[in-house]
Amino acid sequence: MKRYVVCALILGSQAFAQTETVMTLEQAIALGRTSSRSLKISAARADAAVAKAGEAETALLPGLRFSGSYLRVSDGAFTLSVAGTPLLKNPPPVVVNNYVFRLGLQQPLFTGFRLSNSAKAAEYQAQAGILQRDMDDADLVLGVTSAYWSLYQALQMQKYVDENVVRLESYQADTERLLKAGLATRNDLLKVQVQLATARVTQIDARNDVQLAQLNLNNVIGQPLETTVIPSSDPQALMDTDTPEQGSRMSDLTSRAWEQRKDLHAVSLLAEAARAGVNAARGAYWPQIDLLAAYNYNQPNSRYQPITNAFYSNWEIGVQLQMDVWNWGRTARQTEQAEAVVSQNEQQLAQLKDNITLEVRRASLTLGRSREKLGVARLAVDQAEENRRMTTDRYRNGIATSSDLLDAEVALLQSKTNFTGAVVEYALAKARLERAIGGASAGEKHD
Protein backbone atom coordinates (compact mmCIF):
# COMPACT_ATOMS: atom_id res chain seq x y z
CA MET A 1 0.00 0.00 0.00
CA LYS A 2 2.84 2.33 0.89
CA ARG A 3 4.40 1.71 -2.54
CA TYR A 4 1.17 2.75 -4.28
CA VAL A 5 1.02 5.97 -2.27
CA VAL A 6 4.60 6.87 -3.25
CA CYS A 7 3.89 6.17 -6.93
CA ALA A 8 0.76 8.29 -6.78
CA LEU A 9 2.68 11.19 -5.25
CA ILE A 10 5.40 10.95 -7.93
CA LEU A 11 2.87 10.89 -10.75
CA GLY A 12 0.99 13.77 -9.19
CA SER A 13 4.13 15.87 -8.85
CA GLN A 14 5.04 15.20 -12.48
CA ALA A 15 1.60 16.22 -13.64
CA PHE A 16 1.77 19.38 -11.54
CA ALA A 17 5.21 20.22 -12.94
CA GLN A 18 3.81 20.47 -16.46
CA THR A 19 2.60 24.00 -17.12
CA GLU A 20 -0.85 24.15 -18.69
CA THR A 21 -1.70 27.20 -20.79
CA VAL A 22 -4.98 28.06 -22.50
CA MET A 23 -4.01 30.02 -25.60
CA THR A 24 -5.75 31.65 -28.54
CA LEU A 25 -4.22 31.76 -32.00
CA GLU A 26 -3.58 35.49 -31.62
CA GLN A 27 -1.74 34.93 -28.33
CA ALA A 28 0.39 32.20 -29.92
CA ILE A 29 1.34 34.52 -32.78
CA ALA A 30 2.21 37.35 -30.38
CA LEU A 31 4.35 35.00 -28.30
CA GLY A 32 6.08 33.70 -31.42
CA ARG A 33 6.89 37.23 -32.56
CA THR A 34 8.40 38.01 -29.17
CA SER A 35 10.61 34.94 -28.90
CA SER A 36 11.40 34.04 -32.53
CA ARG A 37 15.16 33.96 -33.07
CA SER A 38 14.79 34.04 -36.85
CA LEU A 39 12.69 37.19 -36.58
CA LYS A 40 15.26 38.80 -34.28
CA ILE A 41 17.99 37.91 -36.78
CA SER A 42 15.95 39.49 -39.58
CA ALA A 43 15.36 42.63 -37.49
CA ALA A 44 19.07 42.89 -36.67
CA ARG A 45 19.91 42.51 -40.36
CA ALA A 46 17.50 45.33 -41.20
CA ASP A 47 18.97 47.54 -38.46
CA ALA A 48 22.45 46.91 -39.85
CA ALA A 49 21.31 47.93 -43.34
CA VAL A 50 19.77 51.14 -41.97
CA ALA A 51 22.99 51.93 -40.09
CA LYS A 52 25.02 51.27 -43.25
CA ALA A 53 22.82 53.70 -45.17
CA GLY A 54 23.48 56.33 -42.53
CA GLU A 55 27.20 55.64 -42.80
CA ALA A 56 27.10 56.08 -46.59
CA GLU A 57 25.42 59.47 -46.23
CA THR A 58 28.18 60.74 -43.93
CA ALA A 59 30.70 60.41 -46.77
CA LEU A 60 29.06 63.44 -48.41
CA LEU A 61 29.65 65.64 -45.37
CA PRO A 62 32.84 67.40 -44.27
CA GLY A 63 35.11 65.42 -41.99
CA LEU A 64 37.33 66.69 -39.17
CA ARG A 65 40.35 64.69 -38.07
CA PHE A 66 42.69 65.44 -35.21
CA SER A 67 46.18 63.96 -34.97
CA GLY A 68 49.02 64.40 -32.56
CA SER A 69 52.51 62.98 -32.22
CA TYR A 70 55.66 63.24 -30.16
CA LEU A 71 59.15 62.54 -31.45
CA ARG A 72 62.51 62.79 -29.64
CA VAL A 73 65.70 63.10 -31.67
CA SER A 74 69.31 62.75 -30.64
CA ASP A 75 71.38 65.75 -29.58
CA GLY A 76 73.65 67.39 -32.16
CA ALA A 77 74.73 70.60 -33.80
CA PHE A 78 75.51 71.78 -37.30
CA THR A 79 77.47 74.59 -38.92
CA LEU A 80 76.94 76.07 -42.36
CA SER A 81 80.21 77.06 -44.04
CA VAL A 82 81.60 78.03 -47.44
CA ALA A 83 85.23 77.15 -48.17
CA GLY A 84 85.78 76.53 -44.51
CA THR A 85 84.37 79.89 -43.47
CA PRO A 86 81.39 79.57 -41.10
CA LEU A 87 78.26 81.45 -42.23
CA LEU A 88 76.72 81.39 -38.76
CA LYS A 89 78.79 81.86 -35.73
CA ASN A 90 76.03 80.71 -33.42
CA PRO A 91 73.67 78.24 -35.18
CA PRO A 92 70.33 77.52 -33.46
CA PRO A 93 70.33 74.61 -31.09
CA VAL A 94 68.78 71.27 -32.10
CA VAL A 95 65.27 70.78 -30.67
CA VAL A 96 65.20 67.22 -29.37
CA ASN A 97 61.53 67.17 -28.29
CA ASN A 98 59.15 67.55 -31.23
CA TYR A 99 55.39 67.94 -30.78
CA VAL A 100 52.94 67.99 -33.71
CA PHE A 101 49.20 68.67 -33.36
CA ARG A 102 46.98 68.95 -36.43
CA LEU A 103 43.23 69.50 -36.93
CA GLY A 104 42.35 68.82 -40.56
CA LEU A 105 39.12 69.28 -42.55
CA GLN A 106 38.24 67.54 -45.82
CA GLN A 107 35.07 68.22 -47.83
CA PRO A 108 34.37 66.33 -51.08
CA LEU A 109 33.46 68.85 -53.80
CA PHE A 110 33.09 66.52 -56.77
CA THR A 111 33.40 62.73 -56.91
CA GLY A 112 31.80 61.90 -60.25
CA PHE A 113 28.54 61.27 -58.31
CA ARG A 114 30.17 58.20 -56.78
CA LEU A 115 29.36 59.09 -53.17
CA SER A 116 25.78 60.21 -53.85
CA ASN A 117 25.01 57.03 -55.80
CA SER A 118 26.61 54.89 -53.11
CA ALA A 119 24.42 56.59 -50.50
CA LYS A 120 21.37 56.07 -52.70
CA ALA A 121 22.17 52.35 -53.13
CA ALA A 122 22.61 51.93 -49.38
CA GLU A 123 19.25 53.63 -48.75
CA TYR A 124 17.50 51.27 -51.19
CA GLN A 125 19.12 48.29 -49.48
CA ALA A 126 17.99 49.54 -46.07
CA GLN A 127 14.40 49.86 -47.26
CA ALA A 128 14.59 46.38 -48.78
CA GLY A 129 15.87 45.00 -45.48
CA ILE A 130 12.92 46.48 -43.60
CA LEU A 131 10.46 44.98 -46.10
CA GLN A 132 12.17 41.59 -45.89
CA ARG A 133 11.87 41.73 -42.12
CA ASP A 134 8.12 42.29 -42.50
CA MET A 135 7.91 39.35 -44.90
CA ASP A 136 9.76 37.15 -42.42
CA ASP A 137 7.13 38.18 -39.89
CA ALA A 138 4.39 37.02 -42.27
CA ASP A 139 6.20 33.68 -42.67
CA LEU A 140 6.36 33.35 -38.89
CA VAL A 141 2.63 34.04 -38.60
CA LEU A 142 1.90 31.30 -41.13
CA GLY A 143 4.22 28.88 -39.33
CA VAL A 144 2.60 29.52 -35.94
CA THR A 145 -0.87 29.25 -37.48
CA SER A 146 -0.01 25.90 -39.07
CA ALA A 147 1.44 24.51 -35.83
CA TYR A 148 -1.53 25.78 -33.81
CA TRP A 149 -4.18 24.20 -36.03
CA SER A 150 -2.16 20.98 -36.22
CA LEU A 151 -2.34 20.77 -32.43
CA TYR A 152 -6.07 21.46 -32.57
CA GLN A 153 -6.52 18.66 -35.11
CA ALA A 154 -4.46 16.21 -33.00
CA LEU A 155 -6.51 17.00 -29.89
CA GLN A 156 -9.78 16.56 -31.78
CA MET A 157 -8.54 13.24 -33.14
CA GLN A 158 -7.65 12.11 -29.63
CA LYS A 159 -11.12 13.14 -28.44
CA TYR A 160 -12.84 11.13 -31.19
CA VAL A 161 -10.67 8.08 -30.53
CA ASP A 162 -11.37 8.27 -26.78
CA GLU A 163 -15.10 8.46 -27.49
CA ASN A 164 -14.77 5.50 -29.83
CA VAL A 165 -13.05 3.45 -27.11
CA VAL A 166 -15.81 4.28 -24.60
CA ARG A 167 -18.54 3.24 -27.04
CA LEU A 168 -16.75 0.01 -27.94
CA GLU A 169 -16.46 -0.82 -24.24
CA SER A 170 -20.21 -0.27 -24.00
CA TYR A 171 -20.75 -2.50 -27.06
CA GLN A 172 -18.62 -5.19 -25.44
CA ALA A 173 -20.85 -5.13 -22.36
CA ASP A 174 -23.98 -5.25 -24.56
CA THR A 175 -22.57 -8.17 -26.56
CA GLU A 176 -21.76 -10.11 -23.40
CA ARG A 177 -25.33 -9.57 -22.25
CA LEU A 178 -26.74 -10.70 -25.60
CA LEU A 179 -24.43 -13.71 -25.57
CA LYS A 180 -25.85 -14.80 -22.22
CA ALA A 181 -29.37 -14.35 -23.59
CA GLY A 182 -28.55 -16.44 -26.66
CA LEU A 183 -29.00 -13.48 -29.03
CA ALA A 184 -25.31 -13.22 -29.98
CA THR A 185 -22.54 -15.64 -30.74
CA ARG A 186 -19.04 -16.04 -29.39
CA ASN A 187 -17.78 -14.75 -32.75
CA ASP A 188 -19.75 -11.52 -32.30
CA LEU A 189 -18.06 -10.93 -28.95
CA LEU A 190 -14.60 -11.60 -30.42
CA LYS A 191 -15.25 -9.11 -33.21
CA VAL A 192 -16.06 -6.40 -30.71
CA GLN A 193 -13.05 -7.27 -28.56
CA VAL A 194 -10.70 -7.16 -31.54
CA GLN A 195 -12.15 -3.81 -32.59
CA LEU A 196 -11.75 -2.49 -29.03
CA ALA A 197 -8.12 -3.63 -28.86
CA THR A 198 -7.41 -1.94 -32.21
CA ALA A 199 -9.07 1.26 -30.98
CA ARG A 200 -6.88 1.28 -27.87
CA VAL A 201 -3.76 1.03 -30.03
CA THR A 202 -5.08 3.93 -32.12
CA GLN A 203 -5.67 5.78 -28.85
CA ILE A 204 -1.96 5.46 -28.00
CA ASP A 205 -1.03 6.78 -31.45
CA ALA A 206 -3.42 9.71 -31.04
CA ARG A 207 -1.90 10.66 -27.70
CA ASN A 208 1.60 10.49 -29.20
CA ASP A 209 0.48 12.75 -32.04
CA VAL A 210 -0.80 15.27 -29.50
CA GLN A 211 2.53 15.28 -27.68
CA LEU A 212 4.46 15.80 -30.93
CA ALA A 213 2.11 18.62 -31.97
CA GLN A 214 2.59 20.21 -28.52
CA LEU A 215 6.36 20.03 -28.89
CA ASN A 216 6.23 21.51 -32.38
CA LEU A 217 4.04 24.46 -31.35
CA ASN A 218 6.12 25.19 -28.26
CA ASN A 219 9.25 25.13 -30.38
CA VAL A 220 7.78 27.56 -32.93
CA ILE A 221 6.52 30.08 -30.36
CA GLY A 222 9.58 29.75 -28.10
CA GLN A 223 7.94 28.22 -25.03
CA PRO A 224 9.41 25.47 -22.84
CA LEU A 225 8.80 22.21 -24.69
CA GLU A 226 7.04 20.60 -21.71
CA THR A 227 4.31 23.29 -21.66
CA THR A 228 0.83 21.93 -22.29
CA VAL A 229 -1.03 24.28 -24.65
CA ILE A 230 -4.82 24.07 -24.82
CA PRO A 231 -6.06 25.82 -27.99
CA SER A 232 -9.09 28.00 -27.30
CA SER A 233 -9.59 29.28 -30.86
CA ASP A 234 -11.95 27.32 -33.07
CA PRO A 235 -11.25 27.05 -36.80
CA GLN A 236 -14.96 26.56 -37.44
CA ALA A 237 -15.45 30.23 -36.51
CA LEU A 238 -13.54 31.11 -39.68
CA MET A 239 -16.31 29.55 -41.74
CA ASP A 240 -18.73 32.23 -40.55
CA THR A 241 -16.46 35.08 -41.66
CA ASP A 242 -15.97 36.01 -45.26
CA THR A 243 -12.97 37.87 -46.58
CA PRO A 244 -12.78 40.00 -49.72
CA GLU A 245 -10.29 37.69 -51.42
CA GLN A 246 -12.73 34.76 -51.34
CA GLY A 247 -14.98 36.35 -53.95
CA SER A 248 -12.23 37.94 -56.03
CA ARG A 249 -11.19 36.87 -59.48
CA MET A 250 -7.81 35.26 -59.97
CA SER A 251 -6.47 38.25 -61.90
CA ASP A 252 -7.56 40.63 -59.13
CA LEU A 253 -5.86 38.50 -56.50
CA THR A 254 -2.66 38.43 -58.54
CA SER A 255 -2.72 42.20 -58.99
CA ARG A 256 -3.25 42.70 -55.27
CA ALA A 257 -0.37 40.38 -54.52
CA TRP A 258 1.95 42.33 -56.84
CA GLU A 259 0.92 45.54 -55.05
CA GLN A 260 1.08 44.22 -51.49
CA ARG A 261 3.82 41.59 -51.39
CA LYS A 262 6.69 43.16 -49.50
CA ASP A 263 9.27 40.69 -50.73
CA LEU A 264 8.44 41.76 -54.30
CA HIS A 265 8.96 45.40 -53.36
CA ALA A 266 12.19 44.43 -51.58
CA VAL A 267 13.62 42.80 -54.71
CA SER A 268 12.54 45.82 -56.74
CA LEU A 269 14.43 48.09 -54.34
CA LEU A 270 17.49 45.87 -54.60
CA ALA A 271 17.33 46.28 -58.37
CA GLU A 272 17.27 50.06 -57.92
CA ALA A 273 20.21 49.78 -55.52
CA ALA A 274 22.13 47.80 -58.13
CA ARG A 275 21.48 50.50 -60.77
CA ALA A 276 22.77 53.12 -58.35
CA GLY A 277 25.78 50.87 -57.81
CA VAL A 278 26.52 50.97 -61.54
CA ASN A 279 26.54 54.77 -61.49
CA ALA A 280 28.77 54.73 -58.42
CA ALA A 281 31.25 52.42 -60.14
CA ARG A 282 31.31 54.66 -63.23
CA GLY A 283 32.12 57.62 -60.98
CA ALA A 284 35.70 56.34 -60.72
CA TYR A 285 36.23 57.52 -64.32
CA TRP A 286 35.86 61.11 -63.11
CA PRO A 287 38.36 63.14 -61.08
CA GLN A 288 37.78 63.64 -57.38
CA ILE A 289 38.08 67.16 -56.03
CA ASP A 290 38.30 67.86 -52.29
CA LEU A 291 38.52 71.00 -50.23
CA LEU A 292 41.32 70.69 -47.65
CA ALA A 293 41.96 72.87 -44.62
CA ALA A 294 44.08 72.42 -41.51
CA TYR A 295 45.23 74.11 -38.34
CA ASN A 296 48.67 73.15 -36.98
CA TYR A 297 50.15 73.71 -33.53
CA ASN A 298 53.71 72.40 -33.39
CA GLN A 299 56.91 72.62 -31.35
CA PRO A 300 59.05 73.45 -33.19
CA ASN A 301 57.14 74.80 -36.18
CA SER A 302 59.18 74.70 -39.39
CA ARG A 303 57.13 77.55 -40.82
CA TYR A 304 58.92 79.91 -38.43
CA GLN A 305 62.63 80.57 -38.85
CA PRO A 306 64.95 80.34 -37.14
CA ILE A 307 63.86 77.14 -35.41
CA THR A 308 63.03 77.74 -31.76
CA ASN A 309 62.01 75.43 -28.98
CA ALA A 310 58.48 76.88 -28.67
CA PHE A 311 54.93 76.21 -29.85
CA TYR A 312 53.72 78.13 -32.90
CA SER A 313 50.48 77.77 -34.88
CA ASN A 314 49.71 78.10 -38.56
CA TRP A 315 46.82 77.32 -40.90
CA GLU A 316 46.48 76.13 -44.48
CA ILE A 317 43.66 75.79 -47.01
CA GLY A 318 43.55 74.44 -50.54
CA VAL A 319 41.93 72.22 -53.16
CA GLN A 320 43.08 68.71 -54.04
CA LEU A 321 42.41 66.88 -57.30
CA GLN A 322 42.90 63.12 -57.72
CA MET A 323 42.25 60.99 -60.77
CA ASP A 324 43.17 57.49 -61.83
CA VAL A 325 45.05 57.86 -65.10
CA TRP A 326 45.67 54.14 -65.51
CA ASN A 327 44.52 51.31 -63.22
CA TRP A 328 44.65 48.34 -65.62
CA GLY A 329 40.90 48.38 -66.26
CA ARG A 330 39.89 48.10 -62.62
CA THR A 331 37.11 50.68 -63.00
CA ALA A 332 35.75 48.91 -66.09
CA ARG A 333 35.70 45.57 -64.31
CA GLN A 334 33.92 47.09 -61.31
CA THR A 335 31.32 48.59 -63.63
CA GLU A 336 30.78 45.24 -65.34
CA GLN A 337 30.27 43.58 -61.96
CA ALA A 338 27.67 46.17 -60.99
CA GLU A 339 25.85 45.74 -64.32
CA ALA A 340 25.80 41.97 -63.80
CA VAL A 341 24.18 42.50 -60.39
CA VAL A 342 21.51 44.66 -62.07
CA SER A 343 20.77 41.88 -64.56
CA GLN A 344 20.62 39.32 -61.75
CA ASN A 345 18.17 41.39 -59.70
CA GLU A 346 15.96 42.04 -62.72
CA GLN A 347 15.76 38.31 -63.42
CA GLN A 348 15.00 37.61 -59.76
CA LEU A 349 12.22 40.20 -59.87
CA ALA A 350 10.64 38.58 -62.94
CA GLN A 351 10.99 35.10 -61.43
CA LEU A 352 9.44 36.24 -58.14
CA LYS A 353 6.45 37.68 -60.01
CA ASP A 354 5.90 34.32 -61.69
CA ASN A 355 6.26 32.50 -58.37
CA ILE A 356 3.78 34.84 -56.70
CA THR A 357 1.29 34.31 -59.51
CA LEU A 358 1.60 30.54 -59.11
CA GLU A 359 1.38 30.77 -55.32
CA VAL A 360 -1.78 32.90 -55.43
CA ARG A 361 -3.48 30.60 -57.91
CA ARG A 362 -2.58 27.49 -55.95
CA ALA A 363 -3.77 29.03 -52.67
CA SER A 364 -7.02 30.26 -54.22
CA LEU A 365 -7.80 26.89 -55.79
CA THR A 366 -6.97 25.10 -52.55
CA LEU A 367 -9.29 27.40 -50.60
CA GLY A 368 -12.15 26.79 -53.02
CA ARG A 369 -11.60 23.04 -52.89
CA SER A 370 -11.40 22.98 -49.09
CA ARG A 371 -14.64 24.99 -48.84
CA GLU A 372 -16.49 22.42 -50.96
CA LYS A 373 -14.81 19.55 -49.13
CA LEU A 374 -15.93 21.01 -45.82
CA GLY A 375 -19.60 20.96 -46.83
CA VAL A 376 -19.37 17.31 -47.89
CA ALA A 377 -17.55 16.35 -44.67
CA ARG A 378 -20.18 18.01 -42.48
CA LEU A 379 -22.96 16.14 -44.29
CA ALA A 380 -21.05 12.86 -43.92
CA VAL A 381 -20.81 13.35 -40.13
CA ASP A 382 -24.57 13.90 -39.86
CA GLN A 383 -25.26 10.77 -41.88
CA ALA A 384 -22.74 8.64 -39.93
CA GLU A 385 -24.13 9.75 -36.55
CA GLU A 386 -27.66 8.91 -37.61
CA ASN A 387 -26.56 5.55 -39.04
CA ARG A 388 -24.64 4.69 -35.86
CA ARG A 389 -27.64 5.62 -33.69
CA MET A 390 -30.03 3.47 -35.70
CA THR A 391 -27.61 0.54 -35.90
CA THR A 392 -26.95 0.66 -32.13
CA ASP A 393 -30.68 0.50 -31.36
CA ARG A 394 -31.16 -2.38 -33.77
CA TYR A 395 -28.16 -4.25 -32.35
CA ARG A 396 -29.36 -3.92 -28.76
CA ASN A 397 -32.70 -5.31 -29.88
CA GLY A 398 -31.00 -8.24 -31.57
CA ILE A 399 -31.88 -7.13 -35.10
CA ALA A 400 -28.51 -5.88 -36.45
CA THR A 401 -25.30 -7.92 -36.45
CA SER A 402 -22.06 -7.05 -34.70
CA SER A 403 -20.48 -6.43 -38.10
CA ASP A 404 -23.13 -3.81 -38.85
CA LEU A 405 -22.47 -2.14 -35.53
CA LEU A 406 -18.70 -2.07 -35.92
CA ASP A 407 -18.96 -0.81 -39.51
CA ALA A 408 -21.19 2.02 -38.33
CA GLU A 409 -18.75 2.90 -35.58
CA VAL A 410 -15.77 2.92 -37.96
CA ALA A 411 -17.72 5.06 -40.43
CA LEU A 412 -18.55 7.59 -37.70
CA LEU A 413 -14.94 7.82 -36.51
CA GLN A 414 -13.71 8.25 -40.06
CA SER A 415 -16.30 10.92 -40.89
CA LYS A 416 -15.42 12.94 -37.77
CA THR A 417 -11.74 12.64 -38.56
CA ASN A 418 -12.36 13.78 -42.12
CA PHE A 419 -14.46 16.70 -40.92
CA THR A 420 -11.78 17.94 -38.52
CA GLY A 421 -9.18 17.57 -41.22
CA ALA A 422 -11.38 19.54 -43.62
CA VAL A 423 -11.90 22.32 -41.05
CA VAL A 424 -8.16 22.63 -40.38
CA GLU A 425 -7.41 22.44 -44.10
CA TYR A 426 -9.86 25.30 -44.70
CA ALA A 427 -8.29 27.43 -41.93
CA LEU A 428 -4.79 26.84 -43.29
CA ALA A 429 -5.93 27.52 -46.86
CA LYS A 430 -7.27 30.91 -45.77
CA ALA A 431 -4.02 31.71 -43.96
CA ARG A 432 -1.95 30.70 -46.98
CA LEU A 433 -4.05 32.81 -49.33
CA GLU A 434 -3.69 35.82 -47.05
CA ARG A 435 0.06 35.22 -46.98
CA ALA A 436 0.18 34.79 -50.76
CA ILE A 437 -1.52 38.12 -51.50
CA GLY A 438 0.49 39.92 -48.82
CA GLY A 439 -2.58 40.93 -46.82
CA ALA A 440 -3.17 41.20 -43.08
CA SER A 441 -1.69 38.48 -40.94
CA ALA A 442 -3.87 36.10 -38.98
CA GLY A 443 -3.05 37.82 -35.75
CA GLU A 444 -4.08 41.23 -37.09
CA LYS A 445 -7.24 40.00 -38.73
CA HIS A 446 -8.77 38.32 -35.69
CA ASP A 447 -7.84 40.86 -33.03
WOKAJO-V840613 format. One line per field, one symbol per residue. phi: phi as a letter, one per 20 degrees, with the letter a starting at -180 (. if undefined). A space follows every 10 residues. Layout:
# WOKAJO-V840613
phi = ???
This chain:
# WOKAJO-V840613
phi = .fffffffff fffffffffd cebeffffff ffffdfffff ffffffffff fffffffffe efddcdcbbc bddffrbbce bclmefecfc ffffeedddc cbddcccfeb cmmfffffff ffffffffff ffffffffff gfffffffff fgffffffff ffffffffff ffffffffff enebdfffff gfffffffff ffffffffff ffffffffff emegfefeed fdedfffffe dddgffdeff ffffffffed ffffffffff ffffffffff fffffefddc edbbcdccce dffdcffceb ecdbcbbacd dcbfebclmf ffffffffff ffffffffff ffffffgfff ffffffffff ffffffffff ffffffffff ffffffemee efffffffff ffffffffff ffffffffff ffffffemef fffffdf
